Amino acid sequence: MSEKQNINTKNYEGRWLHLNKLWRAAISQETLPQMDRWLAQEFAKNSKYGSRDRRWYSECLFAGIRYGYFALFCEDFFNLKYKINSENKKEIHFQNFVQYFKNKYLSVEDILQAFRKINEERFFIWIRLRYLASNAKLQENISIETNENEFLNEKKVFHEIEKQLNQNNILISQMIMQSVPLWFLDQFEKRIALSNWNKEQQDSFFSLLESRPPMWLRLNDEKFKTNVLNELLKEGYQVEVHNSCTLKVIEGKGGIFALNSFRAGLFEIQDLASQQIGEHVEAKFGQFIWDTCAGGGGKTQQIASFIKNKGVIYASDIREYKLEEVKKRARKSGFFNIRCLPWNGEGLPQFQKEVENKNGFDWVLVDAPCSSSGTWRRNPDSKYRITKENILSLIDLQLNILQTASEAVRSGGHLVYSTCSWLYEENENIIECFIRNNPDFTIINHKMLGSPIENADTMFVAVIQKK
């Protein structure tokens, strides 16, 4: 190892003990927390963290979450291999071990219990090796490399696992390497078949799980493009123009929220797949639109940018504080045709008389609550919160919201259903059930968006028309 590497490793050695404590605190929660929010709270409690400290701990903890299931695989294989060697037994049959491992961890709780039991130092040995395998060129200030004479047995086993996985079933290998619990195997086989992913697309989906999506920006009006681009370039951002109203940030440091063009409401931060959902609401001037699960109002804002205050948009959410955010963003962007109305999904809310006069809405968007499986790139912790029970609960909720919202669609109007999930159960399955129960609606189109076709989150959208 070079002198520079030795200095780097020495400088970072003191952080490992504190990293282990942070990891232990996170996994000791009753349920695994949303890591970015939890970590922000931890940093806020301790003002001694500098920006480099925060970045290092964030990167390592997210690596722990991103590759944690794989780390358990490595530790179990390592322990079994050296137990067999000490007892002079035959070598491990790798495919049998994969089946053993799959059966050992059948639930989220099984994995979380294993996270709590494994020694933190052992755990992060495997995380470091896995991280380094995917990040040959380490990011600036992220030093987790190992000395040449450290962890020699672990390195040997790690390379053996890599070799064996490359010779094994390709889908199972990709799931293990990308730390996706094997109970998702049937769902992935179904998604690959339904979406007709070829090998390149399948490979792309799993390789993209190793990184966060880029930052995507959406202009509220394409006439602002030059102003926004000039300020971004002036502030040191590298930006790629994706289309007339969409920009991709390639590189850039600093606070984008402090830019004058953002503060003036000229653009919003919105994932590309999310933007593409909004584009399926093809609202025209003068039409009425209802965004039923608006959240903070990203898609509400996007739809408002289409009709330029010439029409009416209702934004609803069960969380009233989110609607305050919608109002604030609308004022900033100069949209005065957005009406906010709380809704809990049970029965239609009390719309103003104008909706009755129109015989309902031209467009109703149901961006339904879901498992968020399509956001594993930015929120890898969410894969450890999906259970069979909460999927069944979500399916009931999604169908109920869609059914109730459909009652507000006027004849000839459109119902748009979307999720940030790749699971069939939450997507095509919901549309199929809805259409069976509502023969007065017909499917116009449905599709998956984002990864693996685009460098974004993975989402689903369906457009349904009322006869």
C-alpha positions in Angstrom: 0.0 0.0 0.0 1.3 3.5 -0.8 2.4 6.0 1.8 -0.7 8.1 0.9 -3.0 5.1 1.5 -1.3 4.4 4.9 -1.9 8.0 6.0 -5.5 7.9 4.8 -6.2 4.6 6.6 -4.6 5.9 9.8 -6.7 9.1 9.7 -9.9 7.1 9.4 -9.2 4.3 11.9 -10.6 6.4 14.8 -13.9 6.6 13.1 -14.6 2.9 12.9 -15.5 2.6 16.6 -18.0 5.4 16.4 -19.4 4.0 13.1 -20.0 0.7 14.9 -21.9 2.6 17.7 -24.1 4.4 15.1 -24.9 1.2 13.3 -25.8 -0.5 16.6 -28.1 2.4 17.5 -29.8 2.3 14.1 -30.5 -1.5 14.1 -31.6 -1.5 17.8 -34.7 0.5 16.8 -37.9 -1.6 17.0 -38.2 -1.2 13.2 -35.4 -0.2 10.9 -35.6 3.6 10.6 -35.5 5.5 7.3 -31.7 5.9 7.4 -31.4 9.4 5.9 -33.8 11.0 8.3 -32.5 9.0 11.3 -28.9 10.0 10.5 -29.8 13.7 10.1 -31.3 13.6 13.6 -28.1 11.9 14.9 -25.9 14.5 13.3 -28.1 17.3 14.7 -27.6 16.0 18.2 -23.8 16.2 17.9 -22.4 19.5 16.6 -18.8 18.1 16.5 -19.4 16.4 13.2 -17.7 18.2 10.4 -18.9 18.0 6.8 -16.3 15.3 6.0 -17.3 13.3 9.1 -21.0 13.4 8.1 -20.2 12.3 4.5 -18.0 9.4 5.7 -20.5 8.1 8.2 -23.4 8.5 5.8 -21.5 6.7 3.0 -20.5 3.8 5.3 -23.9 3.4 7.0 -25.7 3.5 3.7 -23.2 0.9 2.4 -24.1 -1.2 5.5 -27.8 -1.0 4.6 -27.2 -1.4 0.9 -25.0 -4.5 1.2 -26.1 -5.9 4.6 -27.9 -9.0 3.4 -24.8 -9.9 1.3 -22.6 -9.4 4.4 -24.7 -12.0 6.3 -24.3 -14.4 3.3 -20.5 -13.9 3.5 -20.3 -14.3 7.2 -22.4 -17.5 7.2 -20.4 -19.0 4.3 -17.1 -18.0 6.0 -18.1 -19.6 9.4 -19.4 -22.8 7.7 -16.3 -23.1 5.5 -13.9 -22.8 8.4 -16.0 -25.1 10.6 -15.9 -27.8 7.8 -12.1 -27.3 7.4 -11.5 -27.7 11.1 -13.5 -30.9 11.2 -11.9 -32.2 8.0 -15.2 -32.6 6.2 -16.0 -32.2 2.5 -16.1 -28.9 0.8 -19.3 -26.8 0.8 -21.7 -27.5 -2.1 -22.4 -23.8 -3.0 -25.9 -24.2 -4.4 -26.9 -26.2 -1.3 -25.5 -23.3 0.8 -27.6 -20.8 -1.2 -30.7 -22.8 -0.5 -29.8 -23.1 3.2 -29.2 -19.3 3.3 -32.6 -18.6 1.6 -34.4 -20.8 4.1 -32.6 -19.3 7.1 -33.7 -15.7 6.3 -37.4 -16.0 5.5 -38.6 -12.6 6.9 -37.5 -9.1 7.6 -37.3 -9.9 11.3 -34.9 -12.8 10.6 -32.5 -10.3 8.9 -32.8 -7.6 11.5 -32.1 -10.1 14.2 -29.0 -11.2 12.4 -27.9 -7.6 12.0 -28.2 -7.2 15.8 -26.3 -10.4 16.5 -23.4 -10.2 14.2 -20.3 -8.5 15.5 -20.1 -5.0 14.0 -16.4 -5.3 13.1 -17.1 -8.5 11.3 -20.1 -7.0 9.6 -18.2 -4.0 8.3 -15.3 -6.2 7.0 -17.7 -7.7 4.5 -19.3 -4.3 3.8 -15.8 -2.8 3.1 -14.9 -5.6 0.7 -18.2 -5.4 -1.1 -18.1 -1.6 -1.4 -14.5 -1.7 -2.7 -15.5 -4.3 -5.3 -18.0 -1.8 -6.8 -16.0 1.4 -6.2 -12.6 0.8 -7.6 -12.1 4.6 -7.7 -13.0 5.7 -4.2 -14.9 8.9 -3.8 -13.1 11.9 -2.4 -12.9 11.7 1.4 -14.3 8.1 1.5 -11.5 6.0 2.8 -12.4 2.4 3.7 -9.6 0.5 2.0 -7.8 -2.2 3.8 -4.1 -2.9 4.3 -2.7 -5.6 2.1 -2.1 -7.9 5.1 -5.5 -7.4 6.7 -8.4 -9.8 6.5 -6.6 -12.3 4.3 -8.9 -15.2 5.0 -12.0 -13.0 4.5 -10.6 -11.7 1.2 -10.0 -15.3 0.0 -13.6 -16.3 0.9 -15.0 -13.1 -0.6 -13.3 -13.8 -4.0 -14.5 -17.4 -3.8 -18.1 -16.2 -3.3 -17.8 -13.8 -6.2 -16.5 -16.7 -8.4 -19.2 -19.1 -7.3 -22.0 -16.5 -7.8 -20.8 -15.8 -11.3 -21.2 -19.6 -12.1 -24.6 -19.8 -10.4 -28.2 -18.9 -11.6 -27.8 -15.4 -12.9 -30.9 -13.9 -11.2 -30.1 -15.4 -7.8 -26.5 -14.3 -8.1 -27.5 -10.7 -8.9 -29.9 -10.7 -6.0 -27.3 -11.9 -3.5 -24.6 -9.6 -4.8 -27.0 -6.6 -4.7 -28.2 -7.7 -1.2 -31.8 -8.3 -2.3 -33.6 -10.8 0.0 -34.3 -14.0 -1.9 -37.9 -14.1 -0.9 -38.3 -11.5 -3.8 -37.2 -14.1 -6.3 -40.7 -15.0 -7.6 -41.6 -11.3 -7.9 -38.5 -10.5 -9.9 -39.1 -13.5 -12.2 -42.6 -12.1 -12.8 -41.4 -8.5 -13.4 -38.7 -9.7 -15.8 -41.4 -11.7 -17.8 -44.1 -9.0 -17.7 -41.7 -6.1 -18.7 -39.9 -8.4 -21.2 -36.5 -7.3 -19.8 -33.6 -8.6 -21.8 -30.3 -9.6 -20.2 -28.9 -6.1 -20.6 -31.9 -4.5 -18.9 -31.8 -7.1 -16.1 -28.1 -6.4 -15.6 -28.7 -2.7 -15.6 -31.5 -2.9 -13.0 -29.3 -4.7 -10.5 -26.1 -2.7 -11.2 -28.0 0.6 -10.7 -29.0 -0.6 -7.2 -25.4 0.2 -6.2 -25.9 3.9 -6.5 -28.3 6.7 -5.9 -30.1 8.1 -9.0 -28.8 11.5 -10.2 -30.6 14.7 -9.3 -33.2 15.5 -11.8 -34.7 19.0 -12.2 -38.0 20.0 -13.7 -38.5 23.5 -15.1 -41.9 25.1 -14.3 -41.7 26.7 -17.8 -39.2 26.0 -20.5 -38.8 29.8 -21.0 -36.8 29.7 -17.8 -34.2 27.2 -19.2 -31.5 29.7 -20.1 -31.7 31.5 -16.7 -31.6 28.3 -14.7 -28.8 26.8 -16.8 -26.7 29.9 -16.5 -27.0 30.0 -12.7 -26.2 26.3 -12.4 -23.1 26.6 -14.5 -22.0 29.8 -12.7 -22.3 27.9 -9.4 -20.1 25.0 -10.6 -22.8 22.5 -11.6 -22.4 20.2 -14.6 -25.8 19.8 -16.2 -27.2 17.8 -19.1 -30.4 18.9 -20.9 -32.7 15.8 -21.1 -35.6 17.5 -22.8 -37.3 20.9 -22.9 -38.2 21.0 -19.2 -35.9 18.4 -17.7 -32.3 18.7 -16.6 -30.0 16.1 -15.1 -27.3 17.3 -12.6 -24.1 15.4 -13.5 -21.9 16.9 -10.8 -22.2 19.8 -8.4 -21.5 20.7 -4.8 -23.3 23.1 -2.5 -26.8 23.9 -1.7 -29.1 23.9 -4.7 -31.9 25.2 -2.5 -30.0 28.4 -2.1 -30.0 29.2 -5.8 -32.0 32.3 -6.8 -33.7 30.4 -9.6 -34.9 27.7 -7.1 -36.0 30.3 -4.5 -37.9 32.1 -7.3 -39.8 28.9 -8.2 -38.3 28.5 -11.7 -37.6 24.8 -11.1 -38.3 21.9 -8.8 -36.2 18.8 -7.9 -38.2 15.8 -9.2 -37.0 12.3 -10.2 -37.3 11.6 -13.9 -39.7 8.7 -13.5 -41.9 10.8 -11.3 -41.9 13.5 -14.0 -42.9 10.9 -16.6 -45.9 9.9 -14.4 -47.0 13.6 -14.4 -46.7 13.7 -18.2 -49.3 11.0 -18.4 -51.8 13.5 -17.1 -52.3 15.2 -20.4 -54.4 18.1 -19.1 -55.5 20.9 -21.4 -56.4 24.5 -20.6 -59.7 24.9 -18.8 -59.8 21.3 -17.5 -60.3 20.1 -13.9 -57.7 17.8 -12.3 -57.7 16.1 -8.9 -54.3 14.9 -7.5 -55.7 12.5 -4.8 -52.5 11.6 -2.9 -50.5 14.8 -3.5 -47.9 14.5 -0.7 -45.7 17.6 -1.0 -47.2 18.5 -4.4 -44.4 17.6 -6.9 -46.8 16.3 -9.5 -49.5 18.9 -8.6 -46.9 21.6 -9.4 -46.0 19.7 -12.6 -49.6 19.5 -13.8 -50.1 23.2 -12.9 -47.2 24.0 -15.2 -49.1 22.4 -18.1 -52.3 24.4 -17.8 -50.7 27.7 -16.7 -53.4 28.8 -14.4 -56.1 28.1 -17.1 -58.0 25.3 -15.3 -58.5 24.0 -11.8 -56.4 21.6 -9.7 -57.5 20.0 -6.5 -54.7 18.6 -4.3 -55.5 16.2 -1.5 -53.7 14.2 1.1 -54.5 12.6 4.4 -51.7 14.6 6.0 -52.8 18.2 6.3 -49.3 19.5 7.0 -48.3 18.2 3.5 -51.0 20.4 2.0 -49.5 23.4 3.7 -46.3 22.6 1.8 -48.3 22.4 -1.5 -49.7 25.8 -0.8 -46.3 27.3 -0.1 -44.8 25.8 -3.2 -47.7 26.9 -5.4 -47.3 30.5 -4.2 -43.6 30.5 -4.8 -44.1 29.2 -8.4 -47.0 31.6 -9.2 -49.8 28.9 -9.5 -53.1 30.3 -8.2 -55.4 27.6 -9.4 -54.5 24.9 -6.9 -57.2 24.1 -4.2 -56.1 22.0 -1.2 -58.6 19.7 0.3 -57.7 17.0 3.0 -58.9 13.5 2.2 -58.6 10.2 4.0 -59.6 8.0 1.1 -63.0 7.1 2.5 -65.8 8.6 0.4 -65.3 11.7 -1.8 -64.3 15.0 -0.2 -66.7 18.0 -0.3 -65.6 19.6 -3.5 -66.7 23.1 -4.5 -69.8 23.6 -6.6 -67.6 24.1 -9.7 -66.8 20.4 -9.8 -70.4 19.3 -9.7 -71.1 21.8 -12.5 -68.5 20.1 -14.6 -69.9 16.6 -13.8 -66.6 15.6 -12.3 -63.0 15.8 -13.2 -61.3 15.5 -16.5 -58.3 13.9 -14.9 -57.9 12.1 -11.5 -54.4 11.1 -10.5 -54.0 8.3 -7.8 -50.3 8.2 -6.9 -51.0 5.5 -4.4 -49.3 4.6 -1.1 -47.0 1.7 -1.9 -44.1 -0.5 -0.8 -41.6 2.0 -2.3 -39.7 -0.9 -3.8 -38.8 1.3 -6.8 -36.8 3.7 -4.5 -34.3 1.1 -3.2 -31.5 3.1 -4.8 -32.1 6.1 -2.7 -33.7 4.4 0.3 -32.1 0.9 0.5 -33.5 0.5 4.0 -37.0 0.2 2.6 -36.3 -3.3 1.3 -36.1 -4.4 5.0 -39.6 -3.1 5.7 -41.5 -5.0 3.0 -43.4 -8.0 4.4 -46.1 -10.2 2.9 -48.6 -8.8 5.4 -48.0 -5.1 4.6 -48.1 -5.9 0.9 -51.6 -7.4 1.3 -52.6 -4.4 3.4 -51.3 -2.1 0.7 -53.2 -3.9 -2.0 -56.5 -3.4 -0.1 -55.7 0.3 0.4 -54.7 0.8 -3.2 -57.8 -0.8 -4.6 -60.0 1.2 -2.1 -58.5 4.5 -3.0 -58.6 3.8 -6.7 -62.2 2.7 -6.5 -63.4 5.7 -4.5 -61.4 8.2 -6.6 -62.9 6.8 -9.8 -66.3 8.1 -8.7 -65.0 11.6 -9.3 -64.1 11.0 -13.0 -66.5 12.5 -15.5 -67.7 10.5 -18.6 -64.8 10.6 -21.1 -62.4 11.6 -18.4 -59.2 9.8 -17.4 -58.0 8.0 -14.2 -54.2 7.8 -13.8 -52.8 5.2 -11.4 -49.2 5.2 -10.3 -46.8 3.8 -7.7 -43.1 3.9 -7.0 -43.0 0.1 -6.9 -41.9 -2.6 -9.4 -44.1 -5.3 -7.8 -46.8 -6.8 -10.0 -49.1 -7.1 -7.0 -49.2 -3.3 -6.6 -49.3 -2.4 -10.2 -50.8 -4.6 -13.0 -52.7 -6.6 -10.4 -54.5 -3.5 -9.1 -55.4 -2.4 -12.6 -56.7 -5.9 -13.6 -58.8 -6.1 -10.4 -60.2 -2.6 -10.9 -61.2 -3.2 -14.6 -62.9 -6.5 -13.7 -65.1 -4.6 -11.2 -65.6 -1.5 -13.3 -66.6 -2.3 -16.9 -67.3 1.3 -17.6 -63.6 2.0 -17.6 -61.1 0.8 -20.2 -57.2 0.7 -20.1 -55.5 3.1 -22.5 -52.0 2.1 -21.6 -49.7 1.1 -18.7 -46.0 0.8 -18.4 -43.0 0.7 -16.0 -40.9 3.9 -15.9 -37.3 4.7 -14.9 -34.8 2.0 -14.1 -33.6 -0.1 -15.9 -34.5 2.0 -19.1 -33.5 5.3 -17.5 -31.2 6.3 -14.7 -33.9 7.0 -12.2 -36.2 5.4 -9.7 -38.5 2.6 -10.9 -42.2 3.5 -11.1 -45.4 2.3 -12.7 -48.2 4.3 -14.4 -51.5 3.3 -16.0 -54.0 5.5 -17.8 -57.7 4.4 -17.7 -60.6 6.1 -19.4 -64.2 6.3 -18.3 -66.6 5.5 -21.2 
